[in-house]
């Protein structure tokens, strides 16, 4: 199994990618710790994994709060003795055009997507150093490569996160810690389903028409299913990525190509 006897933290557990990564990692033998702001989602996710025979723990975590980041990692180390991999999947979005928006809106988005991601990574450095290796994967978005107004603050924060990720990879490589970015496109699942419903109503189209419009730009001809996207991210958090650090892996079915 890919994660046999490994401890994997998924910060930003929720419906969609976070759920799929947690379930798959547990099936692959990981001891999975999930953190997010919604206790209801965490409880439901932990129960699903536990009922399927997996090892799991959860702790309410707002990654924009550094104390929460430290508390999650401390709880994991206390229970399982260390941390092998961290996936930073938490995100904050916005729906404002740049013209007229206050920078307070941007700061709230950056507090999670950039600063929170770095805080969560910082919290894992000491236990990873103690092990002599580790994997950190920061989840980004193709939105800043393929602009889609009104997501300017979200896109800019993810672009900043990608830059910081490369610097972190340079800093931590000597300790055996690999740091990479998973840059996501459309992910089949609840979030994209809601977006399709919204756009269909807005454009006066059927759900099928909107979905086909999105898929027509994707090389594989469909919106990539959530579990397939989750496996791409998890690969970067596994020993299969032992020779990869400072990289950006586009996981979008061939939608936006650098």
N, C-alpha and C positions, 0 to 999 in steps of 0.2 A: 504493500500500500504506500502511496506517495507520501503521506504524513504520519506514518507509523511512529508512535512515541514522541511526536512533535507537539509543541504548544503554539497555537495560532490565535492571535487576537484579531477580531474584526470589529473595528471602531466605525460605527455608522451602520449598525444592523437595522434592517427594515424590510418591508415588502419589496421584492425585486432582487436586485443584484446582491445585496447584503444577505438576504435569506438564502439565495442559491449558493453563495460561497460558503456559508456556515454549514449548510446541510451536506454539500459535497465534501468539504474538508473533513467533517466528522466521519463520513462514510469511508474516507481515505485514511482513517486511523488517527486523526488529530484530536487532541484535547482542545476544544474550542471555547474561547471566551468571547462573548458578544457584549458590546456596549452601545448605547444610544440614549436618546432623551425620553423615549416612550417606554415606560415600564410594561405596559400592556403588550406591546410588540415583543419585548425581550422575554417576558414570561411565556408567551405563546411559542416563540421560537425555541426557547430552551426545552419546553415540554416536548415539542416535535422531535428534537434531536435525541433527548433522553429516552423517549418512548421507542425510538428506532434503535436503541442500544448504544448511542454515542455518549461520550463524556463532554459535559458542557457546564459552563457557569455564566452568569450574567451580572452586570452591575450598571445601574443608571449612570450615564456618562454624557456630559456636555463638553465636547472637546475644546470649546472656546474658553472653558474654565480650566486653568492649569492644574488646580487641585484635584479636579475630577480625573484628569489624565493620569496623574501620579497615583491616585487611589485605585484606579482600575488595574494598572500594572502591578502595584503592590499586592493587591488581592490575588492576582494571577500567580505571582512569584510565591506568595505565601502558600497557595494551594498546590501548585505543580512544580515549584522550584526554579522556574526560569521562563524565558520567552524565546521561541525560535523564529517566529514570523509575526509581523504586524501588517495588516491591510487597512489603510486609511480610506474608508469609504464614506465618511460623514460629509454632508454637503449642505450648503444654504444657497437658495436661489433668489432671483429677483425678476420682476417683470416691469422694468422702467426704462424708458429711453434716456439717453445721457442728457439731452436737453431738458432742463428743468428739475432733474432729480437732485436731491441733496446728497452730499458725500457721507452723511450719516448712514444712509441706506447702503452705500458701498462698504462702509466700515463694518457693518454687521455681517455682510457677506464675506469679507476678507477675514473677519475674526474667526470664522469657522473654516473656510476653504483653504486659507493660507496659514494664518497664525495658529489655528487649532490643529491643523495637520502637522505643523512643525512641533508644536507642544507635545502631541501624542508620540511623535517620533523620538523627541528628546527623552521622554519618559522611559522608552524601551532601550536606550543606548546602554545604560549601565548593566542591565541583566544580559544583554547580548554580548557585551564585552566580556562579561564573566564567563560566558560559554565559549568565547573565541570565534563566534560566527553568528549570523542572523540575516534575516531578509525583511526589508521594509518595502512595501508597495504602496505608492500614493496614486489614488484613482483620479484621473483627470477627464477632460472632455474634448471632443473635436470641435466644440462650439467656438473656440478662439481661432481655429484654423478654417472654419466654415461659418462665418458670422451669421447669426440668426437673431436679429433684433426681436424683443428688447432684453437680451441677456448679457448686456455689456459688463455689468459688475461681476456676474458669475464667470464670464469668459475671461476677464482680466485677472480675476483671482486664481483661476486654474492655470493661466499662463505664468503667473508669478510662482505658483506652486511647482510647476515643471522646472523652472530655473533653479529654485531652491533645492529641489530634489537632486539635481546634478551636482550642486555644490556639496550636499550632504553625502552623496556617493563618493566624492573625492576625499572628503574628510574621514569617512569611516572605513574605507577600503582596507586600510592597514590593519584593522581589527577583525577582518573577515566578514564584515557586514556589507551585504549588497543592498543597494537602494535604487529602485527603478520606478518608472511611471507606466501605468496602464491608461492609455488614452481611449476612452470609450466613445462609441457612436450611439445610434439608436439601439436600445436593448429591449427585446421582446419581453413584455411583462406589464404589470399594473401601471407603472408611470407612463409608458408610451401609450398604453391603451387609453388612459385618461386624456392624454394629449390628442390622440386621434379623435376621440369623442368631441373634444372642445373645438378642434379645427373643422370637423365635419359640420358642426352647428354654425360656426362662424362663416364658413364658406358655402353653406347650402349644398353640401355634397354628402354622399353616403359614406359610411365607415370604410367600405371596401375601396371606394375611389380614393380616399385620403391615404389609406394604407398602401395602395398600389403606386400612388404618386411618390411616396417616400421610398418604396422598394425599387422604383425605376432608377434611382440614383445609386443604388447599392450593387456592387459588382456581382454578388452571389444571388441577386434577384429577389431577396426577401429581407425582412428585418431579422437580424440574428437572434435566435432564441436565448432567453436569459441564462439557462444552464451552460450553453456553449460559451457565452461571454464570461461567465463565472470561472470556467475552467481556464480560460486564457489568463485571467488575473492570477488565479491560484498557481499557475505554472511559475510565475515570477516570484512567488512566495515559497517555492519548493527547491529542493536540491537540484532539480533539473535546470535551475537558473544559476548554477554555481559559477559559470563563466560570464554572467551578465551583470553589469552594474553601470549606472548612469545612463541607462537606455530608456527610450520611449517606445512602447509597443502599442501600435494602433490596433484596436479591437473593434472593428466597425463593418466587417464584411466587405471591405473595399469601397467604402463610401467616400470619405475624405482621405486622399493619399498625399503624403508630404512630398 
